[in-house]
Amino acid sequence: MPVTRDLRTLPVPGGVAVTALFPTFEQLLADRGPALLPVPSDDPARMRLLVGAMHPDEPIDDRAALVVSTSGSTGTPKGAMLSAAALAASASATDAFLGGPGRWLLALPAHHIAGLQVILRSLRAGHEPVVMDVTRGFDPAALPGAVAACTGTSAAAGGSARTYTSLVPGQLAKVLDEGPVEAVAALASLDAVLLGGAAAAPELLDRAAGAGIRVVRTYGMSETAGGCVYDGLPLDGVEMEIDDDEGRVWLAGPQLALGYRNAPDHPAFARAGWFRTDDAGRIGQDGRLRILGRLDEALSVGGLTLLPQAVEDSLRQHGSVVDVAVVGVPDPRLGTRPVAAVTLRSTATPDELRTHVTALLGAHSAPAAVAVVDALPLLPGGKVDRRAVAARFLDGTIGG
């Protein structure tokens, strides 16, 4: 396959400074110029890791327009090579699901796929996205002004543009738990709030719906140009399959990456036209996909396989739990024992939470220890850093 295009590093700043890159992103959408490797300019260690892994300034598949790193806190990240056609297909399918193109509010890091897609979808629709500065954390108090800028500019442009944003569950919970009423009303004024990056508690979704916020749950990854399954349903052109042996989710469609920049023979892309995820799931009679957990994070507990996400989902059904991470730590008898770190909105004892899991899933799924923490450690993209949670249990920082 010809490799006539070069890959160039694109340092991406946080906050409103990212607006200086909008012309570059418009060139990307037009499939002009070199392929781009976005890296966080405010995280030198991550920049060095990505540059070392992705080999910028060297030729790349000439169909590639963007290389987006996969998430991860350690090891070598993989670089999903996305074509301009894949990005266009993703944006078009998203517009169709949501009810039309619109102006977007950026409240996520702009070098990750979710934040990049906020920018690209908005620019493709002819609107510069409004940028909310989250370099020092997500502040719900800043949300009303940011949303007003988004909706106000749309009205000035003709009054017909729809308005959207993308958040992770922790941001939505922070708005509902800590934000002023104006912040809740601001989210409710948007045509949709995409929610992805982690599982959302049913209670959180119910509260958002009760506040008039239209939440659309998304499932996808860098390799699928971001979300490709919304509210459990595949976007236009997307296909889903479940492997009968493992329950593994497979995805296909025009939004798929060409492969990995630094792992050309990776088995995830071995089946032509399909991507093999690391997620276990099932498709219900209504055609909706439900993710059960990650196969690569499954724990072997006394010879039994346990999906941490199933335990997390059960804990999220407890009214006191805001967020949770279940990880495995070594155990001399069981091999691995599951432990949980939780953040709470109201008092609940570890024994009460273990009893709750036992009632829903059985005693074998109850965490051996439950630690209440002020906040869960996060990766740059907003996902929980599971390795950091496990390390805190192992070094005794948290535990029980």
Order of alpha helices (4+ residues) and beta strands (2+ residues): beta-alpha-beta-alpha-beta-beta-beta-alpha-beta-alpha-beta-alpha-beta-alpha-alpha-beta-alpha-beta-beta-beta-beta-beta-beta-beta-beta-beta-alpha-beta-beta-alpha-beta-alpha
